[in-house]
């Protein structure tokens, strides 16, 4: 047996897992989006599931919520992790720089559910850390039922993970920015310093242009993550109060696993997949990068 055949032979198990656990579920979702299906019985209904989305108040409200959530998370992902990475890259001592980088990355190993429950406790109305802090400093007017009020619940979900550097996927963005900064030749910064450029000027005219490739990746990952986002909402608010924190992924989850509308849930999933594909293509096509990674 030739070496090439051996390589293909070792790839077969991975290919089988891809087909069974990735490609087949995608095919099933596309197929059953055109069926009325409860997991057992199926009946072809054409585009009915898609037309139903237009009339579904939950789904319509969830679209507005996901836009707000994505814009806020996009703003945070393009600022806090980038600022943290830039500040660490400015540390001259390699050992100290390595220490800070490891210290920022360690929180990423904490289980996601633990972080969600911790923030749920911090937002708690009576004994939560945030309200207790406002009470201690005499700012009682700022006390809210953060997850129980229509005007604050969605924003409380959006701002999870302060200071937005290492938790809730921000740690991955931090590492991407750090890798990009490490690849910028030191001679460029040295030349800028000789020309009299300060730290802000070096960031604006050297770091930022050279990080466009990394920014493109972060934007794509953020869009994908935000459109699929629903687990913290399911745990903390279940989409409430009312539909204040209802998201498309949560509508899909409820219809598929709570109401038994698997066909309609498949249609929502197919729509979300199409949205991710289109937005990612637009980002790749129109966000030009000076340096690709």
C-alpha positions in Angstrom: 0.0 0.0 0.0 1.4 3.3 -1.0 2.0 6.2 1.4 -0.8 8.2 -0.2 -3.3 5.5 0.3 -2.3 5.2 3.9 -2.9 8.9 4.4 -6.4 8.6 2.8 -7.1 5.6 5.0 -6.4 7.5 8.2 -8.7 10.4 7.0 -11.7 8.1 6.5 -12.8 8.1 10.2 -12.7 12.0 10.3 -14.7 12.1 7.1 -17.3 9.7 8.4 -17.7 11.8 11.6 -18.0 14.9 9.4 -20.7 13.4 7.3 -22.7 11.9 10.2 -22.5 14.8 12.7 -22.2 17.8 10.4 -23.2 17.3 6.8 -26.2 15.1 7.4 -27.7 17.3 10.1 -27.4 20.3 7.7 -29.0 18.3 5.0 -31.8 17.3 7.3 -32.4 20.9 8.4 -32.7 22.0 4.8 -35.0 19.1 3.9 -37.4 19.4 6.9 -37.7 23.2 6.6 -40.1 22.4 3.8 -42.1 19.9 5.9 -44.5 20.0 8.8 -42.6 17.6 11.1 -42.9 16.8 14.8 -39.9 14.5 14.9 -42.0 11.4 13.8 -44.6 12.4 11.3 -43.9 14.6 8.3 -46.0 16.3 5.6 -44.7 18.5 2.8 -45.8 22.1 3.2 -43.5 23.9 0.8 -42.7 27.4 1.9 -45.3 27.6 4.7 -42.7 27.4 7.4 -40.8 30.4 5.9 -44.0 32.4 5.5 -44.9 31.6 9.1 -41.7 33.4 10.3 -43.0 36.7 8.8 -46.2 36.4 10.9 -44.5 35.1 14.1 -44.4 37.9 16.6 -41.7 36.1 18.7 -39.5 35.8 15.6 -40.0 39.4 14.5 -39.2 40.7 17.9 -36.1 38.5 18.1 -34.7 40.0 14.9 -34.7 43.4 16.4 -33.1 42.0 19.6 -30.4 40.2 17.7 -29.4 43.3 15.8 -29.0 45.3 19.0 -27.1 42.5 20.6 -24.8 42.1 17.7 -24.0 45.8 17.4 -23.2 46.1 21.1 -21.0 42.9 21.1 -19.3 44.1 17.9 -18.4 47.4 19.5 -17.1 45.6 22.6 -15.1 43.0 20.6 -13.4 45.7 18.5 -12.3 47.7 21.6 -11.7 46.0 24.9 -9.8 42.9 23.7 -7.8 45.0 21.2 -6.9 47.5 23.9 -5.8 44.7 26.2 -3.7 43.1 23.5 -2.1 46.5 22.6 -1.3 47.4 26.2 0.3 44.0 26.8 2.4 44.3 23.6 3.8 47.6 24.9 5.4 45.8 27.9 9.1 45.7 27.3 10.1 42.8 29.6 9.3 39.5 27.7 8.7 37.6 31.0 6.3 40.2 32.4 4.5 40.3 29.0 4.2 36.6 29.0 2.9 36.6 32.6 0.1 39.1 31.7 -0.9 37.2 28.6 -1.2 34.0 30.5 -3.1 35.7 33.3 -5.6 37.1 30.8 -6.0 33.7 29.1 -6.5 31.5 32.2 -10.1 32.7 32.8 -11.0 31.1 29.4 -10.7 27.6 31.0 -13.6 28.4 33.4 -16.8 26.5 32.3 -19.1 28.7 30.3 -22.1 27.8 32.5 -20.2 28.9 35.6 -19.7 32.4 34.1 -23.4 32.7 33.1 -24.6 31.7 36.6 -22.1 34.1 38.2 -23.4 37.0 36.2 -26.9 36.0 36.9 -26.1 36.3 40.6 -24.5 39.7 40.0 -27.6 41.0 38.3 -29.9 39.6 41.0 -32.2 42.4 42.3 -32.1 41.9 46.1 -28.6 40.6 46.8 -26.8 41.0 43.5 -23.3 42.6 43.6 -24.2 45.4 41.2 -27.2 46.6 43.1 -25.4 46.2 46.4 -22.6 48.4 45.1 -25.0 51.2 44.0 -26.7 51.0 47.4 -23.3 51.2 49.2 -22.2 54.4 47.4 -25.6 56.0 47.7 -26.8 55.7 44.2 -30.1 54.0 45.0 -31.7 55.5 41.9 -29.5 53.3 39.7 -30.8 50.1 41.3 -32.8 48.0 38.8 -34.1 44.5 38.4 -31.6 44.2 35.5 -32.9 40.9 34.1 -36.6 41.5 35.0 -37.2 44.9 33.4 -38.1 45.2 29.7 -35.8 48.2 29.3 -32.7 46.7 30.9 -32.8 42.9 30.3 -31.4 42.8 26.8 -28.6 45.3 27.6 -27.7 43.3 30.7 -27.3 40.2 28.5 -25.3 42.2 25.9 -22.8 43.5 28.5 -22.0 40.1 30.0 -18.4 39.5 30.7 -17.0 42.9 31.8 -14.2 43.9 31.1 -14.9 42.0 27.9 -11.3 40.7 27.4 -11.2 37.1 28.4 -14.7 35.7 28.9 -17.7 34.9 26.6 -15.5 34.4 23.5 -13.7 37.8 24.0 -10.7 35.8 25.1 -10.4 34.3 21.6 -10.5 37.8 20.1 -7.8 38.9 22.5 -5.6 36.0 21.4 -6.2 36.8 17.7 -5.2 40.5 18.2 -2.2 39.4 20.3 -1.0 37.1 17.5 -1.4 39.9 14.9 0.6 42.4 17.1 3.4 39.8 17.5 3.7 39.6 13.7 4.3 43.3 13.3 8.0 43.9 12.7 9.6 45.7 15.6 11.6 47.8 13.1 8.4 49.6 12.1 7.8 50.7 15.7 11.5 51.7 16.1 11.4 53.8 12.9 8.2 55.5 14.1 9.8 56.3 17.5 12.8 57.8 15.7 10.4 60.0 13.7 8.9 61.2 17.0 5.6 59.2 16.9 3.9 58.7 20.3 2.1 55.5 21.4 -1.3 56.7 20.0 0.2 57.6 16.6 1.9 54.2 16.4 -1.3 52.5 17.2 -3.3 54.5 14.6 -0.8 54.4 11.8 1.0 51.1 12.3 -0.9 48.6 14.5 -4.4 49.3 13.3 -3.7 49.1 9.5 -1.6 45.9 10.1 -4.4 44.3 12.1 -7.1 44.6 9.4 -6.9 40.9 8.7 -7.4 40.0 12.3 -10.3 42.5 12.6 -11.9 40.8 9.6 -11.7 37.4 11.4 -13.0 38.8 14.6 -16.0 40.4 12.9 -16.8 37.1 11.1 -16.6 35.1 14.3 -18.6 37.7 16.2 -21.4 37.6 13.6 -21.5 33.8 13.7 -21.5 33.7 17.5 -24.1 36.4 17.9 -26.6 35.0 15.4 -26.3 31.6 17.1 -26.4 33.1 20.6 -29.1 32.0 23.0 -27.7 29.8 25.8 -27.1 32.6 28.3 -30.5 34.0 27.6 -32.1 30.5 28.0 -30.4 30.2 31.4 -30.9 33.8 32.7 -34.2 35.1 31.3 -35.7 32.4 29.1 -36.5 35.1 26.6 -38.3 37.3 29.1 -39.6 39.5 30.5 -42.2 39.0 27.8 -40.1 38.9 24.6 -37.5 41.5 25.7 -34.6 39.1 25.3 -36.1 36.7 22.8 -33.5 35.7 20.1 -33.9 33.8 16.9 -31.8 30.9 18.2 -34.1 30.7 21.3 -37.2 30.8 19.1 -35.7 27.9 17.2 -34.9 26.0 20.4 -38.4 26.5 21.8 -40.2 25.4 18.7 -38.0 22.4 18.2 -37.7 21.0 21.7 -40.6 22.5 23.6 -43.4 22.8 21.2 -42.5 19.9 18.8 -42.5 22.1 15.7 -39.3 20.5 14.3 -40.1 21.6 10.7 -40.6 25.2 11.7 -37.4 25.1 13.8 -35.5 23.7 10.8 -36.7 26.6 8.7 -35.5 29.1 11.3 -32.1 27.2 11.5 -31.8 27.3 7.7 -32.6 31.0 7.7 -30.0 31.8 10.3 -27.4 29.7 8.4 -28.2 31.7 5.2 -27.9 35.0 7.1 -24.5 34.0 8.5 -23.3 32.9 5.1 -24.4 36.2 3.4 -23.0 38.5 6.2 -19.7 36.6 6.2 -19.4 36.9 2.4 -20.1 40.6 2.6 -17.5 41.0 5.3 -14.8 39.0 3.4 -15.5 40.8 0.1 -15.7 44.4 1.3 -13.5 44.6 4.4 -10.1 45.0 2.8 -7.1 43.9 4.9 -3.6 45.2 4.6 -2.0 42.0 5.9 -3.7 38.6 5.7 -3.1 35.9 8.3 
